[in-house]
Amino acid sequence: MMIVPTYVGPSDIEGVGIFAAAPIKSGTAIWTLAEKFDLLVKENDLPTLTELQRDFIERYGYPHMTRPGLIVLEYDNGRFMNHSDQPNTDFRNPDVAWAVRDIAAGEELTCNYAEFDPSFTMLPGRQFTAQRATDNPGLAAGMAA
């Protein structure tokens, strides 16, 4: 669960993203795993779900870092955090995430998906950059969230 004020808005990275609603100082805790707000889904329950439910979990869920067989599914704005190879947050701890530098109000919060999902790989043809629309308008249109 995000523990700093945020909002969801259009992102230059991809579709929508999560933005700081107020300045965040470097070293501030920004997120914590809160089982009252973050759903933990058992991987072996996935076959019992509908295709639409599985697609949602595939899009927004990620494997729990220390509890094999569980998928974390966030229900707050955190699920809209986009990937960056140079993120402004650190998600290597399974219980809390931090701002790694000062983040201005209105700035998009980003994380490196590989920090908490060891299976993360960038899909071929995907670019998480603001330039993607000018580089390849057809590709960018196909990537809209």
N, C-alpha and C positions, 0 to 999 in steps of 0.2 A: 504494500500500500504506500502510495506517495505520502510523505509527511512534510512536504513543503507545498505552498499554494501553487497550483498549476491550472492551465486551461488547454484545450485542444483547439488547434487551428490549422489552416493550410500550411503545408511544409514545402520548402524548396528541395528537400531530400526525396520525399515520396509521399504522395497523397496528403495525409494529415499527420501532425506530430503533436508532441506535448511541449508546452512552453512555460517558462517561469513567469508566474503572476507578480512576483516581487524579486528583488535582487537576492541571490544566494551566494554566501561567502564560501570560498575554498575551504574544504574540510567539514562542511555541514553535512550531516546525515540527511539524505533526501528521500530514502525509501527503506521500508522494513517489511519483511515477510510477516503478514498478519493473517493467521488462519481464519479469523472471523470475517475477513474481507477478501482474501485470496483463496480461491478454491483449489484443493489438491485432488486431482483426478487420478485414479489408479489406471495404469496402462492396460491392465487386463480387463477393464470395464469398457474400453473403447469399442470392441465389437458389438456391444449391446446398444450403442447409441446410433442415432440416425446419421445418414451421410452428412446432412447439414450441420449437425452437432460436431461430428468428427472434423469437418472442414474448419469450423470455428476454432476448435482446440488446436488444430494444426497451424492455423494462422496466428493465434494469440498466445498459445501455451508454449512452455519450455520445460525441459527435464529438471526436476529438483536436483540440486548440486550434491546433496549428501544423503538423500533418501531414494535409492534406486527403485524404479517402478512407479514413481509418482511424477505427475506433470503439474506444474504451477500454472494456474489460469487467473490472471489479475482481472478484477472487475472495475477498477478505477481508471483514471487517465493513464496510468503507467503502461497499459497495454498498447498505447499508441506511440511509445518511444521508438524512434528510428535508430538504425545502426550507423555507426561511424567508425572508421579505422583510427580516428583521433577524437575519441569521445570526451565530453566534459564531465563525465561521471565514471565511477569505478564500481563495478558490480561483481568483483571477485569473491566477496564474502557472501555466503548463502543467506545471511540474516539481515544485512544492512548494506546500503549503497551510499556513496559519498560523492560530493562535488569535488573534482580534482583541481578546479580553478574557480575564480569568481565567475558567476554567471549573471548576466544582466537581466533585468525585467524585460520580458518579451523575447528573450533568446530561447531557441529550441534546445531542449535537453536531449542528449544523445548518449548511447552506450555502445559498447562493442559486444555484439551478441555472442561472440566466441568466449567471452569471459564467463558466461554462465551456461552456455550450450556448446559442449565440446564437439558436437556433430555439425555445427553451423558452417556452411560454406556459401559463398556468394554464387547464386545461380548464373550459369552462362548467359551473357548478354545483359545482365543487370548492372546498373551503375547507380549508386546512391550519391548523386551529385546534382547540384542545381543546373549544371550544363547539359544534362541529358536531353532536355527538350530541344535545345538548339543543335546538339550533335546529331540527334536522330529522332525527329518528331514522331515517326511511326512507332518506334520502340517505346518512347515515352508514353504515348497514348495507350499502348498495351499494358503498361505497368501501373496505370492509375489504380489507386486503392479503392 
